[in-house]
Amino acid sequence: MAGKGQGYEGRQDRHVLGADRRGRGPGVMDLADLEGHWRLGRVIEDRRAGLTGRFEGEARWTRDGSRLVQDESGLLRYGVAAPMRATRRYVWHADDAGLNVLFEDGRPFHIVPAAGDMALHQCPPDTYRVLYVFDLPGRFTTTWHVTGPRKDATLTSIFTRV
């Protein structure tokens, strides 16, 4: 992954979502760029438990007025446990602050960060940090680093447009 300030100039197809929507400069994309059907693969490296999990499924962003609803569904394999169906839902919307990601019940989750930066979500006593990297129009990744007294994990998700 490119770090802050690396790999963005001169490449029309590579973007990191930006939080400052007013500038609309390189690295800022529109909410509509997410709309549609994506294949989703996620690797969960749980250092505290000493386990690796894998999620294979899909993500769909569907329009709901000025917002997009993100629905993920698929099969989670975690350690030696039997595979299980897993789902999650988020709501995305744009405003002057940037692209906001909310939990399904409307509570704030995070604002998608500026190019190369990480967003922060506090879930005391644990801390979640995420980096978005977009290779548009057909792929993007998120990398979550989760740390704290209860958790020590990295979750890497690859979204590929179907």
C-alpha positions in Angstrom: 0.0 0.0 0.0 1.1 3.5 -0.8 1.8 5.7 2.2 0.8 9.3 2.6 1.7 11.3 -0.5 2.9 8.3 -2.5 1.4 6.9 -5.7 -1.5 9.3 -6.3 -0.1 11.9 -8.7 0.0 10.8 -12.3 -2.3 7.8 -11.9 -5.9 8.4 -12.9 -7.2 5.1 -11.7 -5.8 5.1 -8.1 -7.5 7.1 -5.4 -7.7 7.3 -1.6 -11.0 8.5 -0.5 -10.8 12.1 0.8 -12.5 13.7 3.8 -12.5 17.2 2.4 -15.3 17.3 -0.1 -15.0 21.0 -0.8 -11.7 20.8 -2.7 -12.7 17.9 -4.9 -9.0 17.4 -5.7 -7.1 14.2 -6.5 -8.0 11.3 -4.3 -11.6 12.5 -3.7 -14.3 10.4 -5.2 -18.1 10.6 -5.2 -20.4 8.4 -3.2 -21.9 7.2 -6.4 -18.6 5.4 -7.2 -19.5 2.8 -4.6 -23.0 2.1 -5.8 -23.5 -1.4 -7.0 -22.4 -5.0 -6.4 -19.0 -6.0 -5.2 -17.3 -9.3 -4.4 -15.7 -9.2 -1.0 -12.8 -11.1 0.5 -11.6 -10.4 4.0 -8.7 -11.8 6.1 -8.9 -11.4 9.9 -5.5 -11.8 11.6 -6.5 -12.1 15.3 -3.2 -11.9 17.2 -4.7 -12.0 20.6 -6.5 -15.3 19.9 -3.7 -16.6 17.6 -6.3 -17.3 14.8 -6.9 -16.4 11.2 -10.4 -15.9 9.9 -11.6 -15.5 6.3 -14.8 -14.0 5.1 -15.9 -14.6 1.5 -19.1 -13.0 0.2 -20.5 -9.8 -1.4 -21.2 -6.2 -0.6 -23.9 -4.1 -2.2 -24.3 -0.4 -2.0 -27.9 0.6 -2.8 -29.3 4.1 -3.0 -31.7 5.3 -0.3 -32.5 8.9 -1.1 -29.2 10.8 -0.8 -27.5 8.0 1.1 -26.1 4.6 0.2 -26.8 1.5 2.3 -23.9 -1.0 2.4 -25.0 -4.6 2.9 -22.4 -7.3 3.4 -23.2 -11.0 3.4 -21.2 -14.1 3.1 -19.5 -17.1 4.9 -17.1 -16.6 7.8 -14.5 -19.2 8.6 -12.7 -18.5 11.8 -10.1 -20.8 13.2 -11.4 -24.4 13.5 -15.0 -23.3 14.2 -17.7 -24.4 11.8 -18.3 -21.9 8.9 -21.1 -19.4 9.7 -23.2 -17.0 7.7 -22.3 -13.4 8.5 -24.0 -10.1 7.6 -23.5 -6.4 8.4 -25.0 -3.1 7.3 -23.7 0.5 7.2 -25.2 3.7 5.9 -23.0 6.1 3.9 -23.7 9.8 3.2 -21.8 12.8 2.0 -21.9 16.3 3.6 -19.4 19.2 4.0 -17.3 17.2 6.4 -16.8 14.3 3.8 -18.1 10.8 3.4 -19.6 9.6 6.7 -20.1 6.0 7.6 -22.8 5.3 10.1 -23.9 2.1 11.9 -27.2 0.7 10.8 -29.0 2.4 13.7 -27.6 5.8 12.7 -24.8 6.2 15.2 -21.6 7.7 13.7 -18.9 5.2 12.9 -16.2 7.2 11.1 -15.6 9.8 8.3 -13.6 8.4 5.4 -10.1 10.0 5.8 -8.2 12.2 3.4 -5.7 10.6 1.1 -3.1 8.5 2.9 -4.6 9.2 6.4 -6.4 6.7 8.7 -9.8 7.2 10.1 -10.3 6.6 13.8 -13.2 5.0 15.7 -13.1 4.6 19.5 -15.0 1.7 21.0 -13.6 1.9 24.6 -11.5 0.4 25.6 -10.4 -0.6 22.1 -9.3 1.6 19.1 -10.1 1.0 15.4 -8.1 2.7 12.6 -8.8 2.2 8.9 -7.1 3.1 5.7 -9.0 3.1 2.4 -7.2 2.6 -0.9 -9.2 2.8 -4.2 -8.0 1.4 -7.5 -11.0 2.6 -9.5 -13.2 1.8 -11.1 -13.1 -1.9 -10.2 -11.3 -2.5 -6.8 -10.6 -1.0 -3.4 -9.2 -2.2 -0.1 -9.7 -1.4 3.5 -7.2 -2.2 6.2 -8.4 -2.0 9.8 -6.0 -2.1 12.8 -7.8 -2.9 16.0 -5.9 -2.5 19.3 -6.6 -2.3 23.0 -6.9 -4.5 26.1 -9.5 -6.7 24.4 -8.3 -6.8 20.8 -5.2 -7.0 18.7 -6.2 -7.7 15.1 -5.8 -6.6 11.5 -8.7 -7.0 9.0 -7.9 -6.6 5.3 -10.8 -6.4 2.9 -10.6 -6.5 -0.9 -13.7 -5.3 -2.7 -13.9 -6.1 -6.5 -16.7 -4.8 -8.6 -18.9 -7.5 -10.1 
